[in-house]
Amino acid sequence: MSAIARQAGLASSQLFGWRRNAIKSGAVRPQRDTARLGFVEVTPTASASVEIELGGVVIRAGADINEEQLVRIIRAVRKA
């Protein structure tokens, strides 16, 4: 709570006082259980994509599309 008080520009004693008064008045209940922290590992992934606009039609394809598939899609859109 001291770090929170510092971030807000307050004296930690003021924040503790407000907390104590809120608990006494019944406005809040103290949280008795301890929070459990879990750690995760974030692994960035490539999310490249291609976006092509043809005659008002937008074609979106993932980076893993092969050239033949993309050519077939473009030809189909042009014929439509």
C-alpha positions in Angstrom: 0.0 0.0 0.0 2.9 2.3 0.6 3.9 2.1 -3.1 0.3 3.0 -4.1 0.3 5.9 -1.7 3.6 7.2 -3.2 2.2 6.9 -6.8 -0.8 8.9 -5.8 1.3 11.5 -4.0 -0.1 10.7 -0.6 1.5 9.9 2.7 1.2 6.2 3.4 -0.2 7.0 6.8 -3.0 8.8 5.2 -3.9 5.9 3.0 -3.7 3.4 5.9 -5.9 5.8 7.9 -8.5 5.9 5.2 -8.4 2.2 4.9 -8.8 1.7 8.6 -11.8 4.1 8.8 -13.5 2.4 5.8 -13.1 -1.0 7.5 -14.5 0.3 10.8 -17.4 2.0 9.1 -18.3 -1.2 7.3 -17.9 0.4 3.9 -15.4 -2.2 3.0 -14.4 -5.6 4.3 -10.7 -6.5 4.7 -9.7 -9.2 2.3 -8.4 -12.1 4.4 -7.3 -14.6 1.8 -4.0 -14.1 0.1 -3.9 -13.5 -3.5 -2.0 -16.1 -5.5 0.3 -15.0 -8.2 1.0 -17.0 -11.2 3.8 -16.4 -13.6 3.4 -16.9 -17.4 5.8 -16.7 -20.2 4.8 -14.7 -23.1 6.3 -15.8 -26.4 5.8 -13.4 -29.3 4.7 -14.9 -32.5 4.8 -13.6 -36.0 1.3 -12.5 -37.2 2.1 -11.2 -40.6 -0.7 -11.0 -43.1 -1.3 -9.8 -46.6 -4.2 -7.6 -47.5 -5.1 -7.0 -51.2 -7.9 -4.9 -52.5 -9.3 -5.7 -56.0 -12.3 -3.8 -57.3 -13.8 -3.2 -53.9 -13.1 -6.7 -52.6 -10.6 -7.1 -49.8 -8.6 -10.4 -49.7 -6.8 -11.1 -46.4 -4.4 -14.0 -46.2 -2.1 -15.2 -43.5 1.7 -15.2 -44.0 1.6 -18.9 -44.4 -0.5 -18.9 -47.6 1.4 -20.3 -50.6 1.6 -18.5 -53.9 -0.6 -20.9 -55.9 -3.4 -20.6 -53.4 -3.2 -16.8 -53.5 -3.1 -16.7 -57.3 -6.3 -18.9 -57.5 -8.1 -16.6 -55.0 -7.1 -13.5 -57.0 -8.2 -15.1 -60.3 -11.6 -16.1 -58.7 -12.2 -12.6 -57.5 -11.3 -11.1 -60.8 -13.8 -13.4 -62.6 -16.6 -12.6 -60.2 
